[in-house]
Amino acid sequence: MHYLKLYPSKYLSVADIPEEGGELTVTIDRYAREKVVSDKGEEEKTLLYFSDFAKPLVLNKTNANSIALKHSPQVEDWKGKKVTFRESVTSLNGQERPCVRVK
């Protein structure tokens, strides 16, 4: 079991990527700007919702760029498009940590 499963999240995270196969393919339904509570307090973020997966993704610029290059720079065109996520590593405040990236 991935250690992040010990810390449930209401947003798509590395813990949601299947250990077997290491990828999660979902279908984009919509996006929305919503308030998200994090260590930094409450911030407005873009969330990406899926028609076949319950948790939304907090969409960062890196993943947005990858989806735009793969499908379209117009977010309205993303509905119905498939996207595959995988586990990766990023550096945050000088520390490496697991993250979700578009394949």
CNS distance restraints for C-alpha pairs under 8 A (distance, minus, plus):
assign (resid   1 and name CA) (resid   5 and name CA) 7.10 0.50 0.50
assign (resid   2 and name CA) (resid   6 and name CA) 7.96 0.50 0.50
assign (resid   2 and name CA) (resid  15 and name CA) 6.14 0.50 0.50
assign (resid   2 and name CA) (resid  19 and name CA) 7.78 0.50 0.50
assign (resid   3 and name CA) (resid   7 and name CA) 7.85 0.50 0.50
assign (resid   3 and name CA) (resid  15 and name CA) 7.70 0.50 0.50
assign (resid   4 and name CA) (resid   8 and name CA) 7.25 0.50 0.50
assign (resid   4 and name CA) (resid  14 and name CA) 7.29 0.50 0.50
assign (resid   4 and name CA) (resid  15 and name CA) 5.33 0.50 0.50
assign (resid   5 and name CA) (resid  15 and name CA) 5.33 0.50 0.50
assign (resid   9 and name CA) (resid  13 and name CA) 7.21 0.50 0.50
assign (resid  10 and name CA) (resid  55 and name CA) 6.10 0.50 0.50
assign (resid  10 and name CA) (resid  56 and name CA) 7.67 0.50 0.50
assign (resid  11 and name CA) (resid  55 and name CA) 5.14 0.50 0.50
assign (resid  11 and name CA) (resid  56 and name CA) 5.24 0.50 0.50
assign (resid  11 and name CA) (resid  57 and name CA) 5.50 0.50 0.50
assign (resid  11 and name CA) (resid  58 and name CA) 6.70 0.50 0.50
assign (resid  12 and name CA) (resid  16 and name CA) 6.25 0.50 0.50
assign (resid  12 and name CA) (resid  55 and name CA) 5.34 0.50 0.50
assign (resid  12 and name CA) (resid  56 and name CA) 5.71 0.50 0.50
assign (resid  12 and name CA) (resid  57 and name CA) 4.93 0.50 0.50
assign (resid  12 and name CA) (resid  58 and name CA) 7.47 0.50 0.50
assign (resid  13 and name CA) (resid  17 and name CA) 7.29 0.50 0.50
assign (resid  13 and name CA) (resid  57 and name CA) 7.64 0.50 0.50
assign (resid  13 and name CA) (resid  99 and name CA) 7.05 0.50 0.50
assign (resid  13 and name CA) (resid 100 and name CA) 6.21 0.50 0.50
assign (resid  14 and name CA) (resid  86 and name CA) 7.78 0.50 0.50
assign (resid  14 and name CA) (resid  87 and name CA) 5.81 0.50 0.50
assign (resid  14 and name CA) (resid  98 and name CA) 6.78 0.50 0.50
assign (resid  14 and name CA) (resid  99 and name CA) 5.90 0.50 0.50
assign (resid  14 and name CA) (resid 100 and name CA) 5.59 0.50 0.50
assign (resid  16 and name CA) (resid  24 and name CA) 7.92 0.50 0.50
assign (resid  17 and name CA) (resid  22 and name CA) 6.04 0.50 0.50
assign (resid  17 and name CA) (resid  23 and name CA) 5.79 0.50 0.50
assign (resid  17 and name CA) (resid  24 and name CA) 5.55 0.50 0.50
assign (resid  17 and name CA) (resid  85 and name CA) 7.47 0.50 0.50
assign (resid  17 and name CA) (resid  86 and name CA) 6.64 0.50 0.50
assign (resid  17 and name CA) (resid  87 and name CA) 6.98 0.50 0.50
assign (resid  18 and name CA) (resid  22 and name CA) 5.34 0.50 0.50
assign (resid  18 and name CA) (resid  23 and name CA) 6.23 0.50 0.50
assign (resid  18 and name CA) (resid  24 and name CA) 6.70 0.50 0.50
assign (resid  22 and name CA) (resid  86 and name CA) 6.05 0.50 0.50
assign (resid  22 and name CA) (resid  87 and name CA) 7.01 0.50 0.50
assign (resid  23 and name CA) (resid  84 and name CA) 6.45 0.50 0.50
assign (resid  23 and name CA) (resid  85 and name CA) 5.58 0.50 0.50
assign (resid  23 and name CA) (resid  86 and name CA) 4.78 0.50 0.50
assign (resid  23 and name CA) (resid  87 and name CA) 7.56 0.50 0.50
assign (resid  24 and name CA) (resid  84 and name CA) 5.42 0.50 0.50
assign (resid  24 and name CA) (resid  85 and name CA) 5.13 0.50 0.50
assign (resid  24 and name CA) (resid  86 and name CA) 6.59 0.50 0.50
assign (resid  25 and name CA) (resid  82 and name CA) 6.64 0.50 0.50
assign (resid  25 and name CA) (resid  83 and name CA) 5.58 0.50 0.50
assign (resid  25 and name CA) (resid  84 and name CA) 4.11 0.50 0.50
assign (resid  25 and name CA) (resid  85 and name CA) 6.30 0.50 0.50
assign (resid  26 and name CA) (resid  50 and name CA) 6.43 0.50 0.50
assign (resid  26 and name CA) (resid  51 and name CA) 7.59 0.50 0.50
assign (resid  26 and name CA) (resid  52 and name CA) 6.11 0.50 0.50
assign (resid  26 and name CA) (resid  53 and name CA) 6.56 0.50 0.50
assign (resid  26 and name CA) (resid  82 and name CA) 5.56 0.50 0.50
assign (resid  26 and name CA) (resid  83 and name CA) 5.60 0.50 0.50
assign (resid  26 and name CA) (resid  84 and name CA) 6.40 0.50 0.50
assign (resid  27 and name CA) (resid  50 and name CA) 5.38 0.50 0.50
assign (resid  27 and name CA) (resid  51 and name CA) 5.77 0.50 0.50
assign (resid  27 and name CA) (resid  52 and name CA) 6.18 0.50 0.50
assign (resid  27 and name CA) (resid  53 and name CA) 7.97 0.50 0.50
assign (resid  27 and name CA) (resid  79 and name CA) 7.67 0.50 0.50
assign (resid  27 and name CA) (resid  80 and name CA) 5.67 0.50 0.50
assign (resid  27 and name CA) (resid  81 and name CA) 5.55 0.50 0.50
assign (resid  27 and name CA) (resid  82 and name CA) 4.41 0.50 0.50
assign (resid  27 and name CA) (resid  83 and name CA) 6.36 0.50 0.50
assign (resid  28 and name CA) (resid  48 and name CA) 7.16 0.50 0.50
assign (resid  28 and name CA) (resid  49 and name CA) 6.14 0.50 0.50
assign (resid  28 and name CA) (resid  50 and name CA) 4.48 0.50 0.50
assign (resid  28 and name CA) (resid  51 and name CA) 6.26 0.50 0.50
assign (resid  28 and name CA) (resid  78 and name CA) 6.35 0.50 0.50
assign (resid  28 and name CA) (resid  79 and name CA) 5.13 0.50 0.50
assign (resid  28 and name CA) (resid  80 and name CA) 5.32 0.50 0.50
assign (resid  28 and name CA) (resid  81 and name CA) 5.56 0.50 0.50
assign (resid  28 and name CA) (resid  82 and name CA) 6.26 0.50 0.50
assign (resid  28 and name CA) (resid  83 and name CA) 7.30 0.50 0.50
assign (resid  29 and name CA) (resid  48 and name CA) 7.67 0.50 0.50
assign (resid  29 and name CA) (resid  49 and name CA) 5.49 0.50 0.50
assign (resid  29 and name CA) (resid  50 and name CA) 4.63 0.50 0.50
assign (resid  29 and name CA) (resid  51 and name CA) 5.14 0.50 0.50
assign (resid  29 and name CA) (resid  78 and name CA) 7.75 0.50 0.50
assign (resid  29 and name CA) (resid  79 and name CA) 4.93 0.50 0.50
assign (resid  29 and name CA) (resid  80 and name CA) 6.03 0.50 0.50
assign (resid  30 and name CA) (resid  48 and name CA) 6.04 0.50 0.50
assign (resid  30 and name CA) (resid  49 and name CA) 5.25 0.50 0.50
assign (resid  30 and name CA) (resid  50 and name CA) 6.87 0.50 0.50
assign (resid  30 and name CA) (resid  76 and name CA) 8.00 0.50 0.50
assign (resid  30 and name CA) (resid  78 and name CA) 7.66 0.50 0.50
assign (resid  30 and name CA) (resid  79 and name CA) 5.92 0.50 0.50
assign (resid  31 and name CA) (resid  46 and name CA) 6.76 0.50 0.50
assign (resid  31 and name CA) (resid  47 and name CA) 5.53 0.50 0.50
assign (resid  31 and name CA) (resid  48 and name CA) 4.47 0.50 0.50
assign (resid  31 and name CA) (resid  49 and name CA) 5.87 0.50 0.50
assign (resid  31 and name CA) (resid  75 and name CA) 7.87 0.50 0.50
assign (resid  32 and name CA) (resid  46 and name CA) 5.63 0.50 0.50
assign (resid  32 and name CA) (resid  47 and name CA) 5.34 0.50 0.50
assign (resid  32 and name CA) (resid  48 and name CA) 6.71 0.50 0.50
assign (resid  32 and name CA) (resid  49 and name CA) 8.00 0.50 0.50
assign (resid  33 and name CA) (resid  44 and name CA) 6.38 0.50 0.50
assign (resid  33 and name CA) (resid  45 and name CA) 5.50 0.50 0.50
assign (resid  33 and name CA) (resid  46 and name CA) 4.47 0.50 0.50
assign (resid  33 and name CA) (resid  47 and name CA) 6.18 0.50 0.50
assign (resid  34 and name CA) (resid  44 and name CA) 5.27 0.50 0.50
assign (resid  34 and name CA) (resid  45 and name CA) 5.59 0.50 0.50
assign (resid  34 and name CA) (resid  46 and name CA) 6.39 0.50 0.50
assign (resid  34 and name CA) (resid  47 and name CA) 6.94 0.50 0.50
assign (resid  35 and name CA) (resid  42 and name CA) 6.24 0.50 0.50
assign (resid  35 and name CA) (resid  43 and name CA) 5.36 0.50 0.50
assign (resid  35 and name CA) (resid  44 and name CA) 4.23 0.50 0.50
assign (resid  35 and name CA) (resid  45 and name CA) 6.17 0.50 0.50
assign (resid  36 and name CA) (resid  42 and name CA) 5.53 0.50 0.50
assign (resid  36 and name CA) (resid  43 and name CA) 5.36 0.50 0.50
assign (resid  36 and name CA) (resid  44 and name CA) 5.95 0.50 0.50
assign (resid  36 and name CA) (resid  45 and name CA) 6.36 0.50 0.50
assign (resid  37 and name CA) (resid  41 and name CA) 5.43 0.50 0.50
assign (resid  37 and name CA) (resid  42 and name CA) 4.35 0.50 0.50
assign (resid  37 and name CA) (resid  43 and name CA) 6.39 0.50 0.50
assign (resid  38 and name CA) (resid  42 and name CA) 6.31 0.50 0.50
assign (resid  38 and name CA) (resid  43 and name CA) 7.64 0.50 0.50
assign (resid  45 and name CA) (resid  58 and name CA) 6.78 0.50 0.50
assign (resid  45 and name CA) (resid  59 and name CA) 7.45 0.50 0.50
assign (resid  46 and name CA) (resid  58 and name CA) 6.05 0.50 0.50
assign (resid  46 and name CA) (resid  59 and name CA) 5.53 0.50 0.50
assign (resid  46 and name CA) (resid  60 and name CA) 7.71 0.50 0.50
assign (resid  47 and name CA) (resid  56 and name CA) 6.01 0.50 0.50
assign (resid  47 and name CA) (resid  57 and name CA) 5.47 0.50 0.50
assign (resid  47 and name CA) (resid  58 and name CA) 4.67 0.50 0.50
assign (resid  47 and name CA) (resid  59 and name CA) 5.51 0.50 0.50
assign (resid  48 and name CA) (resid  56 and name CA) 5.34 0.50 0.50
assign (resid  48 and name CA) (resid  57 and name CA) 5.07 0.50 0.50
assign (resid  48 and name CA) (resid  58 and name CA) 6.49 0.50 0.50
assign (resid  48 and name CA) (resid  59 and name CA) 6.18 0.50 0.50
assign (resid  49 and name CA) (resid  53 and name CA) 7.94 0.50 0.50
assign (resid  49 and name CA) (resid  54 and name CA) 7.92 0.50 0.50
assign (resid  49 and name CA) (resid  55 and name CA) 7.11 0.50 0.50
assign (resid  49 and name CA) (resid  56 and name CA) 4.54 0.50 0.50
assign (resid  49 and name CA) (resid  57 and name CA) 6.67 0.50 0.50
assign (resid  50 and name CA) (resid  54 and name CA) 6.97 0.50 0.50
assign (resid  50 and name CA) (resid  55 and name CA) 7.59 0.50 0.50
assign (resid  50 and name CA) (resid  56 and name CA) 6.63 0.50 0.50
assign (resid  59 and name CA) (resid  63 and name CA) 6.38 0.50 0.50
assign (resid  59 and name CA) (resid  64 and name CA) 6.34 0.50 0.50
assign (resid  60 and name CA) (resid  64 and name CA) 6.15 0.50 0.50
assign (resid  61 and name CA) (resid  65 and name CA) 5.96 0.50 0.50
assign (resid  62 and name CA) (resid  66 and name CA) 6.42 0.50 0.50
assign (resid  62 and name CA) (resid 101 and name CA) 7.91 0.50 0.50
assign (resid  63 and name CA) (resid  67 and name CA) 6.23 0.50 0.50
assign (resid  63 and name CA) (resid 101 and name CA) 6.08 0.50 0.50
assign (resid  63 and name CA) (resid 102 and name CA) 5.81 0.50 0.50
assign (resid  64 and name CA) (resid  68 and name CA) 6.04 0.50 0.50
assign (resid  65 and name CA) (resid  69 and name CA) 6.13 0.50 0.50
assign (resid  66 and name CA) (resid  70 and name CA) 6.19 0.50 0.50
assign (resid  66 and name CA) (resid 102 and name CA) 6.32 0.50 0.50
assign (resid  67 and name CA) (resid  71 and name CA) 5.87 0.50 0.50
assign (resid  67 and name CA) (resid  72 and name CA) 7.25 0.50 0.50
assign (resid  67 and name CA) (resid  73 and name CA) 7.97 0.50 0.50
assign (resid  67 and name CA) (resid  83 and name CA) 7.41 0.50 0.50
assign (resid  67 and name CA) (resid 102 and name CA) 7.19 0.50 0.50
assign (resid  68 and name CA) (resid  72 and name CA) 4.61 0.50 0.50
assign (resid  68 and name CA) (resid  73 and name CA) 4.38 0.50 0.50
assign (resid  68 and name CA) (resid  74 and name CA) 7.21 0.50 0.50
assign (resid  68 and name CA) (resid  75 and name CA) 7.61 0.50 0.50
assign (resid  69 and name CA) (resid  73 and name CA) 6.81 0.50 0.50
assign (resid  71 and name CA) (resid  77 and name CA) 7.69 0.50 0.50
assign (resid  71 and name CA) (resid  78 and name CA) 6.75 0.50 0.50
assign (resid  71 and name CA) (resid  81 and name CA) 7.46 0.50 0.50
assign (resid  72 and name CA) (resid  77 and name CA) 6.38 0.50 0.50
assign (resid  72 and name CA) (resid  78 and name CA) 6.97 0.50 0.50
assign (resid  74 and name CA) (resid  78 and name CA) 7.32 0.50 0.50
assign (resid  75 and name CA) (resid  79 and name CA) 7.91 0.50 0.50
assign (resid  83 and name CA) (resid 102 and name CA) 6.95 0.50 0.50
assign (resid  83 and name CA) (resid 103 and name CA) 7.76 0.50 0.50
assign (resid  84 and name CA) (resid 102 and name CA) 5.80 0.50 0.50
assign (resid  84 and name CA) (resid 103 and name CA) 5.54 0.50 0.50
assign (resid  85 and name CA) (resid 100 and name CA) 6.28 0.50 0.50
assign (resid  85 and name CA) (resid 101 and name CA) 5.44 0.50 0.50
assign (resid  85 and name CA) (resid 102 and name CA) 4.56 0.50 0.50
assign (resid  85 and name CA) (resid 103 and name CA) 5.49 0.50 0.50
assign (resid  86 and name CA) (resid 100 and name CA) 5.78 0.50 0.50
assign (resid  86 and name CA) (resid 101 and name CA) 5.50 0.50 0.50
assign (resid  86 and name CA) (resid 102 and name CA) 6.35 0.50 0.50
assign (resid  86 and name CA) (resid 103 and name CA) 6.05 0.50 0.50
assign (resid  87 and name CA) (resid  98 and name CA) 6.75 0.50 0.50
assign (resid  87 and name CA) (resid  99 and name CA) 5.84 0.50 0.50
assign (resid  87 and name CA) (resid 100 and name CA) 4.97 0.50 0.50
assign (resid  87 and name CA) (resid 101 and name CA) 6.25 0.50 0.50
assign (resid  88 and name CA) (resid  98 and name CA) 5.72 0.50 0.50
assign (resid  88 and name CA) (resid  99 and name CA) 5.22 0.50 0.50
assign (resid  88 and name CA) (resid 100 and name CA) 5.95 0.50 0.50
assign (resid  88 and name CA) (resid 101 and name CA) 6.18 0.50 0.50
assign (resid  89 and name CA) (resid  96 and name CA) 6.41 0.50 0.50
assign (resid  89 and name CA) (resid  97 and name CA) 5.52 0.50 0.50
assign (resid  89 and name CA) (resid  98 and name CA) 4.46 0.50 0.50
assign (resid  89 and name CA) (resid  99 and name CA) 5.43 0.50 0.50
assign (resid  90 and name CA) (resid  96 and name CA) 5.52 0.50 0.50
assign (resid  90 and name CA) (resid  97 and name CA) 5.56 0.50 0.50
assign (resid  90 and name CA) (resid  98 and name CA) 6.30 0.50 0.50
assign (resid  90 and name CA) (resid  99 and name CA) 6.32 0.50 0.50
assign (resid  91 and name CA) (resid  95 and name CA) 5.27 0.50 0.50
assign (resid  91 and name CA) (resid  96 and name CA) 4.34 0.50 0.50
assign (resid  91 and name CA) (resid  97 and name CA) 6.22 0.50 0.50
assign (resid  92 and name CA) (resid  96 and name CA) 6.29 0.50 0.50
assign (resid  92 and name CA) (resid  97 and name CA) 7.14 0.50 0.50
